[in-house]
Amino acid sequence: MNNLSGFVKRLRDIMRNDAGINGDAQRIEQIAWMLFLKVYDQKEQDWEWDESYTSIIPGECRWQNWAHDDKSGKAMTGDRLLDFVNNTLFPTLKRLPVDVKTPIKKAIVQTTFADANNYMKDGVLLRQVINVIDDLDLSDYEESHAFGEIYEAILKELQSAGSAGEFYTPRAVTDFMAKMIKPRIGEHMADFACGTGGFITSWLKELEPQVKTTDDRAAYNTSVYGMEKKQFPYMLCITNMLLHDLDVPQVFHGNSLLRDVLDYTEEDQFEVILMNPPYGGNEKADVKNHFPSDLASSETADLFLSVIMYRLKKNGRAAVILPDGFLFGTDNAKINIKKKLLSEFNLHTVVRMPGSVFSPYTSITTNILFFDHTHPTEETWFYRLDMPEGYKHFSKTKPMKLEHFAPAVEWWNDRREIKAEGFDKAKKYTVRQLTDEFGYNLDQCGYPHEEEEILDPLDLMQRYQEERASLNAEIDRALAEIAAILGGDRK
């Protein structure tokens, strides 16, 4: 295909005429399952050079046998194509025989299609979409590499496709975090809520220049682990891994919170963890039962941070995105999680990011916490990343770029305290200050002029709920201290 840049637009224009497609989210999901089958078919053609390889997909359901149009006039279209996709293809792929002995690169077909849907209702339009996708020549290195960029554009569109935006972390952010974490050949990196695989691909991009030998390549290919709870981003992630030539992607469909954290052993731990945990959600009581009672927060991001701490190897490194609510939160669970973080891990750096980084999905301000499992925290640097000159906020048309992190990178390599307009922009605090003086309030070097911040109503409600919980916790502690001074509780 000569015009890769028009790929997404061509698909969008065709789908607009189909009555079954309702909005961006369904359009992208429709494209996703077809792209997966196209990419997987190309992989299988490579794997079949090994004569012992047999496809898990029955012959009639392999892309090359039903989707490819050889221009002979025999390709399925119209009602015949719709009937095949709805009544043969999907039921077959959803029920593929998979068990614990099934190789990962085969099992991913069944897990990818477990909850996938065909939304299109016009078989002629479906044929047109399939032809556009089939025109991709993924056997050609340059075109395959170029399509990796197009796939990235598809993932970016998730940010404006309703709730699907929660699965996409801007590439500038994942690239910055991977650069600062400095991957090394032989290390294993994990993301326990990996979405579409952004952190994994940024990790691989940083690791790639270090590959010099076949042993290095083998270590590179097995250096990542991911788990994703939701079916749609899992499908996108698997396709992403195949496009990055990971033939056996160690990415699994499941919920990382559904295992007792006390059961984790050294075999379950990783040298590096890069994550943007889901936040703003509340987990059910049975999920909280997998955590010690003092860490059993109802906030999803808090629970993931506990998982991260239990699964980070001794001397391992982590970079994790967390919302402001974690920094200033003083309810019992957040305090206990922060106590564990500061007493067992070295929280050496907190980078505070502008509120519109994740716009339009959320306007809640987020932060990157960098810590390692070397020794208890002694001091923590806070650095506020301000909006670049000429930007009032980031948007779909003016997204955050890696170059916007340049001031943070420069400061990272030459740390010093900075004041800007009378406010702390970068400052170092001792652990005693953070714990004894501030009561585990890590909301330091924040953004001035908060009164100008305008939040989405749902984000505003979440912020109020977090602040109310923190205030209630502070009031409870103050009352307990007063009661103690007065001689204890009276009955």
Order of alpha helices (4+ residues) and beta strands (2+ residues): alpha-alpha-alpha-alpha-alpha-alpha-alpha-alpha-alpha-beta-alpha-alpha-beta-alpha-beta-beta-alpha-alpha-beta-alpha-alpha-beta-beta-beta-alpha-beta-beta-alpha
